[in-house]
């Protein structure tokens, strides 16, 4: 057991840290809370990713042969932490880099790798995912969007929901049912769909926060050439699960840094409001510190284990439950400390931190739902980790 | 960075598990806990042959000279096996003597010839060393773990206002049992009238030795609690797989399954926090003291709740004397308050972290 970074890891960290210090746009921290159209924001983020790409920092986790840096898992974690620490803007093509690119690398053919990967890295083509449907959320395999083979193309019909970045995307990793006659997991196929195809419609979905992070996608007789199948026809469940494993892998590394920053800021506010002499406030802040630290230790242990075994396992469900439930408790506590100020929204002149605490409270409500609900995560732990009989 | 145990640490842990499975099965735990002192000399001797009482004691004082991570690995297995007796009390006293820069009694503690404990609490029952009020070797200490079998008692007292540590011979003081819920580890009231002993340290040296010893014992306890939680979870999961109602194993119902999932989250999280704190203490990390409190805050609540779920999942069977879960449930309650409960350690975190971040400090990570 040695929790110090190795000399190589330290050197990597210093290199990353220096690059971010010199290159993170100075206006970002102000700009991120400002009113701005989604399109203008996205142009900004696309330019930022391009800058990272030119310096060789896009696709840090990707193998070198596909234009990545071939970083070890620990280096990826360091990279994500440093990015959060520097308060760098997110990259525009976050799903392409984190989920879809790695899926194409793992399951795609050579022609697909050649066609898509470079443009994911450079943010020239933005990607989204079409997985969940109105009647297939936690029970993803029950999805009913269909792909019917017609000559050398699939004709796709159906509806997807909870889709991020659909309004900006050039391409979509889409899961459809190609064989309705077999068991639900066995008749699925993953297609790469050009979002400019005829019959694709994107509608923004307004959330309780007032934002539209998500979209609904509608597909009406959309033609997708057979060469756009990833992996094999009717083997889409395996491909889609590979994608979701990435979602539950290193994702939490940056969160831990952001949570600690939020905590530090809340302590600063509590001091200013002269609340830190109140024993109850002290207890609550210390409890939040404890939980954020335990999340950090859990992650270190999990990353260390993935480093040895090579794959993120079902233990990822522990991290997902931990960070989502922690953040909900934290945001609630922040509301208690801020009192009436906590509710003031963006735009209110008296709002603390431009209304980000009111926003954070509302946004955290989604944490135990997105990326697999807490209930589904506990099912995964019960069955796949503890070996209890499947409940569904 | 590597959070896993090294090969030699893993071997030590595996061997400890095998050792306690043979030397201290639960039938032995039940026999020993029915005795007056919950101490068994034969078990103690065989633990001493393995070198366990001297894990942390330097080799030149007859110990194994290992670190906190090794101790945590051993403690986890002891918690799993619910090993009764004065191991933790002896460890705490030995750590205080060594941290005070003395070698007194250490060789005998390492060899198992002497058992020891540390007397801190008074009637106010505060774990904060500032609360120590007893003047010299007079008066009474309370909640002293395993004092009944201790050959040596390290005592925290005042010497003309300064904190001081003394080593006192166990047979020179009056010890009265304070029966509690944990049957495997006994508490005593100790009256020091007529005590024979010597000054170990005073002033700052005494304070820092006491702090160090409490940090070491607290992390060891957290690792021990983790081992207990692991066992409680395993018993509950096993029961949920085999017990059938309405024609199905009860573990198939999500209301039961999700309680088991929570037990896993708490157990694994307690483990992460305990080992991090062990590593931080060994490596004098800047956040070591806060990490100790983080581990104890988390484990105190998690261990109690895991016990609750462990009983609940096993239903009526879990509430019987015959079922082993209550032995862990009882110890969880005692361990929760030992060396300060979650409330105590949250306040300690507030002092170590929150009070040091002042209102005008820049927000940095």
Interface residues (C-beta under 8 A of the other chain):
Chain A: X1 X2 X3 X4 X5 X6 X9 X74 X85 X257 X260 X261 X264 X265 X267 X268 X270 X271 X272 X276 X279 X282 X283 X285 X286 X287 X289 X290 X291 X293 X294 X297 X298 X300 X301 X303 X304 X305 X307 X308 X315 X318 X321 X322 X375 X377 X378 X379 X381 X382 X383 X385 X386 X387 X388 X389 X390 X391
Chain B: X1 X2 X3 X4 X5 X6 X9 X69 X237 X240 X241 X248 X249 X251 X252 X253 X254 X257 X258 X260 X261 X262 X264 X265 X268 X269 X271 X272 X273 X275 X276 X279 X283 X290 X291 X293 X294 X297 X298 X343 X345 X346 X347 X349 X350 X353 X354 X355 X357 X358 X359 X361 X363 X364 X365
